[in-house]
Amino acid sequence: MNKKEALDLAEGILNNVPLDRGDLSALAAVREEDVFNLLPGADMIREFFFGRKIHLCTICNAKSGKCSEDCAFCAQSAFANTNAPVYPLLSKAEIKKGSEAAKNGPVHRYSIVTSGKRLPKGDLEVVAEAVAEMHKEGINCCASLGTLDRTDLGMLKESGLGRYHHNLETSETFYPNICTTHSYQDRIATVLAAKEVGLSVCSGGLFGLGETDEQVLELALYIKGLDVDAVPINFLTPIKGTRLEKAKALTPLRCLKIIALFRYVLPDKEIIICGGREANLKELYPLVFYAGASGIMTGNYLTTQGRSLEQDLAMLEHLGLEVR
């Protein structure tokens, strides 16, 4: 696909002309060396829906390690042998401590993340209390607490939680290669339950697991069908002691291609680049916005280091972009 063909598809999207599966497969099949043909169209779509403003979010690793699930990529899995930190749920005060950048700075959303298949009821109440206090302070809160049901999610919404995060991780056809201790339908059920109680939903995936380009497209289309509000894109940083410790690294060009493909499939959705952007995109990481990203996670990730808020703000300024 050449640059004009990709731009024609982007212009069609902006004129409410849906892409057919043939168009999407052609986008997914673009060679890495030709990925820059996709960027002008992806950038045009992003700017049409989001202007020059970029969403910033940050996370709190509120409970770490000893997860019962066998996700092949995860340093916190009990099936892995890593040096990931292990600690129980932080206190309410400790959870709130990391929210200062969202309260008094440019960060739009503060997310509380815990390890494990689901957060126990007692711990859930502590998180809900912390969310309620932060909500009163005007902080937009998100939470990623595992496979909760409608009752749990309803309680969180009543406490002031605005968004729930629950990644599908990868395509349904590739998922059995990644996790066997819970099903893809379990993950989908949580996303649907969050939507049913009226929460905004953030759900995306992790790339570099061994998936094909068509499986990247498959995930993007599934997420489109779920009609979530925000889509985090993560790139694998292989960690020694996990099943994927020897996974082949993604090239920076393939990372840009994945972002661009998601933008063409999900033109009006928030696309947030999260874990692994520095390690995988290397010198090309500022190009994520021109590939279609409308947001980034700033600060550290769960078990790996990220970039400081100051570094990310300077990058946005240099690119002529603004914090939303």
Stockholm file with secondary structure:
# STOCKHOLM 1.0

chainA/1-324         MNKKEALDLAEGILNNVPLDRGDLSALAAVREEDVFNLLPGADMIREFFFGRKIHLCTICNAKSGKCSEDCAFCAQSAFANTNAPVYPLLSKAEIKKGSEAAKNGPVHRYSIVTSGKRLPKGDLEVVAEAVAEMHKEGINCCASLGTLDRTDLGMLKESGLGRYHHNLETSETFYPNICTTHSYQDRIATVLAAKEVGLSVCSGGLFGLGETDEQVLELALYIKGLDVDAVPINFLTPIKGTRLEKAKALTPLRCLKIIALFRYVLPDKEIIICGGREANLKELYPLVFYAGASGIMTGNYLTTQGRSLEQDLAMLEHLGLEVR
#=GR chainA/1-324 SS CCHHHHHHHHHHHHTTCCCCHHHHHHHHTCCGGGGGGTHHHHHHHHHHHHTTEEEEEEEEEEEBSCBSSCCTTCTTBTTSCCCCCCBCCCCHHHHHHTTHHHHHSSCCEEEEEECSSBCCHHHHHHHHHHHHHHHHTTCCEEEECBSCCHHHHHHHHHHTCCEEECCCBSCTTTGGGTCSSSCHHHHHHHHHHHHHTTCEEECCEEECSSCCHHHHHHHHHHHHHHTCSEEEEEECCCCTTSTTTTCCCCCHHHHHHHHHHHHHHSTTSEEEECTTHHHHHGGGGGGGTTTTCCEEECBCCSSSCCBCHHHHHHHHHHTTCEEC
#=GC SS_cons         CCHHHHHHHHHHHHTTCCCCHHHHHHHHTCCGGGGGGTHHHHHHHHHHHHTTEEEEEEEEEEEBSCBSSCCTTCTTBTTSCCCCCCBCCCCHHHHHHTTHHHHHSSCCEEEEEECSSBCCHHHHHHHHHHHHHHHHTTCCEEEECBSCCHHHHHHHHHHTCCEEECCCBSCTTTGGGTCSSSCHHHHHHHHHHHHHTTCEEECCEEECSSCCHHHHHHHHHHHHHHTCSEEEEEECCCCTTSTTTTCCCCCHHHHHHHHHHHHHHSTTSEEEECTTHHHHHGGGGGGGTTTTCCEEECBCCSSSCCBCHHHHHHHHHHTTCEEC
//
